Structures are given as structure tokens and as C-alpha cells.
Amino acid sequence: MPPWRLGLKIAFTLLALLIVLPVLPALAEPSTTQEVEEGLTCQCSCGLTVHSCNHLQCSFAVPRKQEIATAISAGKGKEEILASYMAQYGEKVLSSPTTTGFNLAAWITPFLALILGGVVVSLMSLRWSRQRAVKESQPPVVTEVAGEYRERLKKELSQFRE
């Protein structure tokens, strides 16, 4: 199988995964408090999620944990809870960027760069191997200049021996 076909198969497989992966969380089981807490970044400047904030009396994480537990027991889902916090605090409260708008480029660009790089490397290696095969199949070209140099070398060597 030519390398470029393999590269195309890999590219299409990765593209299919990029389309299917965002749908998978919707098919999952009901949300737990830990999942929702890990979806929010603590705003106390610790840089951790609400679930893993290590400040004992954190002014953000402690009340949010209680609010999240109450919302989960009321039957709200993870996306609904995260959307309410995003409306209140903005997108900075989310621990991972959303997959809409410009943020979609942040999710897709690395994969596209890898796919494009793989395709370019495959095509270049194919081209180089074809060029090498063509050069190896052609007999070396002997010019008359080479014969002149051979005669000159013989004369100079004979003079050197004498």
C-alpha cells in the first residue's frame, strides 16, 4: 500500500474521531458532583479545580461544592450547572475551553497540523523514493570530457614515473 493512502486513511480516521468524541459525553451516565467540580476552575487564584482546591476555608470552592451537590440532587445535569456558572462568571470559570466558536480551532488545529504533517512527509518520501529509483535505473552518462581527462592522467603519470 502506498504511503499516501495510509496517510489518508489515518487522516479520515482521526477526522471521524473528532466528529464522534464530542457526542460521547452526552451518552454517558448522570453527572456526579466530582465531575461537575472538576469542570470548574477555583477562583481563589490557586489554579486548581473546585474539586481539588486545597485551601481549607476557600471562599469560592467550599460554597460551590455545596451548591453543586444541591443542584445534582435536584436533578440538574453537568452541562446545565456549568452553563449557569459560565453565565455568572464567564468562560474563565471552566477548567477546559468550550468546543464552540474560536475555541473549536484550539481543539482541532493540533490534530489537523499532525495530519497535514503526516501527509506532507508521506508525499515527500514517496517523491524522493521515486526520484531515487529513476536515477538508479539510468546508466551513468560518460562524456567525452571524461575520456580527455583519462588520457591526460595517463600522460602525467607516465611523465611522473620517468
N, C-alpha and C positions, 0 to 999 in steps of 0.2 A: 504494500500500500504506500503510495507516495506520501511524503511528509506533509504536504499541504492539505491532503484530505484528512489526515489525522488531526491537524491543527483546526480544521473546520469543524470536525466532529466534537472536539473538545470545546470549541467556542460556542457551538449550539447547545451543548450540554450545560455549560455554565450559564448561558442566557436563559435556558429553561429553569434552572435552579433559581436564578434571580427573580423570575416571574412567580414561581411557586412558593418560595420561602416567606414572603410577606403574608400569604394566606394561611400558613400553618398555625400561627398563634391563635387565630380566630377559631380553629377547630379544637383547641386544647380544652382541658377541664376548667371548671370555675377557678377564679383567681384566689390566691392565698394572700394573707397580709404581708408575708415576706416578699412575694413577687411585686406587690404594689410599692412596698417600702424601698425595694431595690430599684424601682423605676424612677424614684425621686432623689435629687441631689439635696443634701442638707444645706441650708442657707446660713449656717453659723460660721462659715468660712473654713471648715475642716477639710472640705474637698471630698468627703465620703458620701455614701448614700444614706438615706434616713435610717435604713435597717442597720448599717454598720457604723453609725456615728458613735464615737467613743467618749463623748462628753457626758458626764453623769447627769447634769441638770441642763441639758441643751434646750435652749429656748425655742428651737424650731422642731427638732426631731421628736421630743417627748410628746408634745401635744398632737403632732401629726400622726404618730403611731396610734394614739387613742382615736383620732378622727377616722383613720383608715380602718381600724378594727370595727368601729361603729358602722361605717359605710359598707363594709363587706358583709356584716351581719344583716344589714338592711337589704342585701341582695344586689348591690351595685357591682358592676364588673370593673376590671382593671382599667380598661380604656376610658370608661366613664369617669372614674376617680382621677386618673391622670389628666384628663381633659379639664376637669374642674380646677385642679391646681395650676395647670398651664394657663387657664383663663385668668386666674388670680395673680400669679407670679410671673407669667411669661414663660417662654420656651427654655430659659436658663434653669428652671427647676427640674427639667427632665434629665435623667442620667445618660440618655443616649439621644442623638438627634432624631427628629421625625423623618419619615420617608416620604415627605411631600415637598413640593416646591424646589427651592435651590438645594435643600439638604439631600434630595434624591441624587443629585450629582456627586455629593460626598460619599454616598453609598456605592454608586455604580462605577465611578471613574477608576478606582484602583483595579477593579476586575476587568474593565474594558482595556486599561493600559496593559495588563498582563496578557489578555487575549491578543491584542494588537501586536505586542512584542513577540509573542509566540508565532503568530502568522508571519511577521516580518523575518524572524530568524529562520523559519521553515522555508520561506521563499528564497531567501538569500543562500541558504545551504544548498537548496535544490539547484539554483542558478550556478553556484560555484562548482558543484559536482558535475553538472553538465558541461561547463566550460573546460574543466579538467579532463573529462572524458574525450572531448573533441580534440584538445591539444595532444593528448597521449595517443590518439588514433592516427594522427597525421605524422608522416615520416619527417625527420628533420630536414630542413632545406639547406643544401650545400651550395654555396655561391662560388663564383669564380675567384672572388677575393680570397676565400679560404685557400684555394689552390696556389695563388700567388704567394701568400704568406708561408705556405708549406715549402715552396721552392726557395724562398728567401732564407727560411730557417735552415734548410739543408746546406745552402751555400755558406752561411755564417758558421754553422757547426763544423763544416769541413775546413774552413779557414782557422777556426779555433783549435782544431786537432793538430794542424800543421805547425 
